[in-house]
């Protein structure tokens, strides 16, 4: 283990944005704006922790906690955290990473009695097998009771010509067709664009019979200092044919939602919008454009589309879980299973 002292400090919500902004692996799931709203949506609370090594911050975590009614214990969830990537994209050494995870387990599992789950930030590019070993040393085990994350990400530090050349040849051909099709772009965050995007999104939802875990309306309602949105609408001959929503936090942009009409598919509006979103983010001097997750089994066509950008593959380490001793974990997981079954029945 390292020879330096690791200490854990709770901080105020108003201090979080400044602290988190110091870490290169910050994503919107660790933003004050998103996490506070996500916790409120489930009737939970959000807490903010700074982890120091000999008095210097080496990690931070925003934790959403949902307790069992009548008890003061429940599930603590760290989505895309803890964040540990500081200057020059550097991560702490392995021994320090073990101690960071141990510090979180000590506080939330041993002292407070919660089940603690976490999934590391994808854009930290941890090696999953190696991180599994570090997590095990810190007292965590892999779990299927929290969402995994796989995606592709575009390195925005490359110039536009290089990004174009990196595209899969077929993908690049579709993009060039779209760019010559006379598609126009409108971009902003105003109520008119929200309404127009929702009209497209709801049309596609009905046609494809799908639902989302977190709705666009939830995102559009967010207002805060460290997470913002852009809506991009593609039009052809005065008709809206596609739209996407991009979120920005720290040095990263992420594709959140998209919808393309039948007419839009003919003109390759999805390729047009993806390219415009990438370059909008690059022009803002962000580092990464996360394509928002892929699942080759559930949605293979969308996954193949994103893969065609030839971006960097993301496989977020985890999720992991640490449990307190006693019967409490069995009670919580039993309630979780029951809730999932009731939700599945509608």
LINUR-V539482 format. One record per residue. RES is the residue in three letters. PHI is phi in whole degrees, -180 to 180 (999 if undefined). PSI is psi in whole degrees, 0 to 359 (999 if undefined). OMEGA is omega in whole degrees, 0 to 359 (* if undefined). Layout:
# LINUR-V539482
res->[RES	RES]
phi->[PHI	PHI]
psi->[PSI	PSI]
omega->[OMEGA	OMEGA]
This chain:
# LINUR-V539482
res->[UNK	UNK	UNK	UNK	UNK	UNK	UNK	UNK	UNK	UNK	UNK	UNK	UNK	UNK	UNK	UNK	UNK	UNK	UNK	UNK	UNK	UNK	UNK	UNK	UNK	UNK	UNK	UNK	UNK	UNK	UNK	UNK	UNK	UNK	UNK	UNK	UNK	UNK	UNK	UNK	UNK	UNK	UNK	UNK	UNK	UNK	UNK	UNK	UNK	UNK	UNK	UNK	UNK	UNK	UNK	UNK	UNK	UNK	UNK	UNK	UNK	UNK	UNK	UNK	UNK	UNK	UNK	UNK	UNK	UNK	UNK	UNK	UNK	UNK	UNK	UNK	UNK	UNK	UNK	UNK	UNK	UNK	UNK	UNK	UNK	UNK	UNK	UNK	UNK	UNK	UNK	UNK	UNK	UNK	UNK	UNK	UNK	UNK	UNK	UNK	UNK	UNK	UNK	UNK	UNK	UNK	UNK	UNK	UNK	UNK	UNK	UNK	UNK	UNK	UNK	UNK	UNK	UNK	UNK	UNK	UNK	UNK	UNK	UNK	UNK	UNK	UNK	UNK	UNK	UNK	UNK	UNK	UNK	UNK	UNK	UNK	UNK	UNK	UNK	UNK	UNK	UNK	UNK	UNK	UNK	UNK	UNK	UNK	UNK	UNK	UNK	UNK	UNK	UNK	UNK	UNK	UNK	UNK	UNK	UNK	UNK	UNK	UNK	UNK	UNK	UNK	UNK	UNK	UNK	UNK	UNK	UNK	UNK	UNK	UNK	UNK	UNK	UNK	UNK	UNK	UNK	UNK	UNK	UNK	UNK	UNK	UNK	UNK	UNK	UNK	UNK	UNK	UNK	UNK	UNK	UNK	UNK	UNK	UNK	UNK	UNK	UNK	UNK	UNK	UNK	UNK	UNK	UNK	UNK	UNK	UNK	UNK	UNK	UNK	UNK	UNK	UNK	UNK	UNK	UNK	UNK	UNK	UNK	UNK	UNK	UNK	UNK	UNK	UNK	UNK	UNK	UNK	UNK	UNK	UNK	UNK	UNK	UNK	UNK	UNK	UNK	UNK	UNK	UNK	UNK	UNK	UNK	UNK	UNK	UNK	UNK	UNK	UNK	UNK	UNK	UNK	UNK	UNK	UNK	UNK	UNK	UNK	UNK	UNK	UNK	UNK	UNK	UNK	UNK	UNK	UNK	UNK	UNK	UNK	UNK	UNK	UNK	UNK	UNK	UNK	UNK	UNK	UNK	UNK	UNK	UNK	UNK	UNK	UNK	UNK	UNK	UNK	UNK	UNK	UNK	UNK	UNK	UNK	UNK	UNK	UNK	UNK	UNK	UNK	UNK	UNK	UNK	UNK	UNK	UNK	UNK	UNK	UNK	UNK	UNK	UNK	UNK	UNK	UNK	UNK	UNK	UNK	UNK	UNK	UNK	UNK	UNK	UNK	UNK	UNK	UNK	UNK	UNK	UNK	UNK	UNK	UNK	UNK	UNK	UNK	UNK	UNK	UNK	UNK	UNK	UNK]
phi->[999	-72	-94	-99	-94	-98	-136	-113	-136	-78	-125	-78	-57	-68	-92	-68	-58	-66	-65	-62	-65	-81	-108	-74	-98	-67	-127	-62	-67	-103	-77	-61	-60	-75	-65	-64	-69	-65	-66	-63	-63	-101	72	-108	-130	-124	-131	-126	-127	-110	-114	-107	-121	53	86	-111	-62	-120	-163	-154	-151	-102	-116	-96	-124	-120	-97	-72	-52	89	-120	-107	-125	-175	-115	-106	-125	-112	-91	59	-161	-69	-85	-139	-91	-100	-58	58	59	-88	-103	-60	-67	-57	-61	-69	-62	-59	-67	-64	-67	-62	-63	-67	-63	-60	-71	-93	-98	-74	-83	-101	83	-85	-79	-109	-122	-152	-130	-69	-64	-63	-78	-81	54	-62	-80	-58	-64	-67	-68	-59	-67	-63	-62	-63	-62	-88	94	-111	-127	-61	-139	-101	-92	-141	-73	-81	-145	-129	-163	-127	-136	-95	-80	-78	-80	-85	-79	-61	-63	-65	-62	-63	-67	-73	-62	-55	-56	-67	-61	-63	-64	-62	-63	-63	-60	-63	-67	-99	-90	76	-78	-106	-125	-121	-141	169	-139	-85	-58	-63	-68	-60	-63	-68	-65	-62	-62	-65	-64	-67	-62	-70	-58	-67	-66	-99	55	-126	-133	-117	-67	-121	-83	-58	-59	-61	-66	-66	-80	-75	-139	-172	-82	-129	-153	-132	-126	-130	-111	-114	-117	-96	-126	-140	55	80	-112	-72	-119	-178	-159	-137	-121	-117	-106	-129	-147	60	-103	-129	-108	-138	-72	-106	-144	-152	-155	-130	-74	-60	-62	-63	-65	-64	-95	62	-62	-62	-68	-58	-68	-60	-66	-66	-66	-62	-75	-59	-70	-65	-66	-87	64	-80	-94	-137	-121	-83	-78	88	98	-137	-143	-69	-90	-79	-138	-65	-67	-67	-62	-65	-59	-69	-61	-66	-74	57	-75	-73	-75	-111	-133	-61	-68	103	-76	-123	-144	-128	-120	-74	-77	94	-87	-58	-58	-65	-63	-66	-66	-64	-65	-61	-62	-62	-62	-64	-67	-65	-67	-65	-76	89]
psi->[163	160	3	164	127	132	150	135	126	139	165	156	321	344	348	314	318	316	309	327	349	352	133	341	20	132	172	333	342	8	152	316	310	313	322	318	321	321	317	325	330	9	28	192	162	139	155	131	136	133	122	151	111	42	359	129	125	351	163	155	136	122	125	129	128	118	156	133	130	351	168	15	157	226	129	128	125	104	124	45	174	153	133	1	110	216	145	33	26	138	153	160	167	316	320	322	320	314	326	313	323	321	319	317	318	316	309	337	303	317	317	345	16	159	126	125	146	151	126	158	131	321	3	345	44	146	117	315	320	319	330	321	317	316	319	319	329	2	21	153	152	148	149	7	12	154	136	173	124	142	184	149	140	130	104	356	353	153	167	319	319	318	319	316	331	340	145	140	317	319	316	323	317	319	315	322	314	318	339	3	2	25	138	159	136	138	139	201	19	164	326	316	324	312	319	321	316	325	316	315	315	326	316	322	316	316	319	353	55	162	161	147	319	125	158	323	323	314	319	337	348	135	122	176	345	16	123	167	152	139	127	124	128	132	151	120	40	4	135	123	356	160	152	158	129	135	146	131	129	232	20	138	150	134	125	311	154	155	131	128	173	317	321	322	325	325	7	41	329	320	317	311	320	315	319	322	320	314	329	315	322	320	340	4	36	166	322	148	105	126	6	19	144	149	102	342	314	320	71	326	317	320	317	322	312	322	329	347	346	36	177	131	134	129	93	133	135	194	155	163	143	136	146	165	169	191	349	315	321	323	313	313	328	317	322	312	317	316	319	321	318	322	321	329	349	999]
omega->[180	184	182	187	176	179	183	183	173	179	180	179	183	178	191	186	180	180	184	180	178	186	183	181	176	174	186	181	176	178	175	185	184	187	179	179	180	177	180	182	180	181	180	178	178	179	187	185	171	179	183	171	185	176	181	179	178	179	177	181	171	188	174	184	174	183	176	180	179	178	178	181	180	181	174	187	175	180	181	180	3	175	187	186	185	186	176	177	184	173	175	177	187	182	179	177	176	182	177	180	177	180	178	178	180	183	191	179	186	183	186	173	179	160	181	176	178	172	185	179	180	185	168	178	171	171	190	182	179	180	176	179	179	180	180	178	181	176	179	175	175	179	174	183	174	186	172	179	174	181	169	181	180	178	186	177	175	180	187	180	179	178	179	181	181	182	170	186	180	178	180	178	177	180	181	175	181	183	179	187	179	177	176	182	169	185	178	184	188	182	179	179	176	182	180	177	182	177	177	184	181	176	180	177	180	183	185	176	177	176	180	179	177	188	173	181	178	180	182	181	185	176	181	188	191	178	182	182	167	174	177	180	175	180	176	181	177	182	175	183	178	179	173	175	180	173	179	177	181	182	185	169	180	173	183	183	175	177	179	180	177	177	179	179	178	181	179	183	179	178	178	183	179	181	179	178	178	184	172	181	179	180	176	178	171	183	187	171	181	184	164	175	177	173	185	179	184	184	187	183	178	179	179	178	181	179	182	175	184	174	178	180	179	170	185	179	182	5	179	181	170	186	172	178	177	186	185	179	179	177	183	181	175	177	177	181	179	180	180	179	179	179	180	179	176	*]
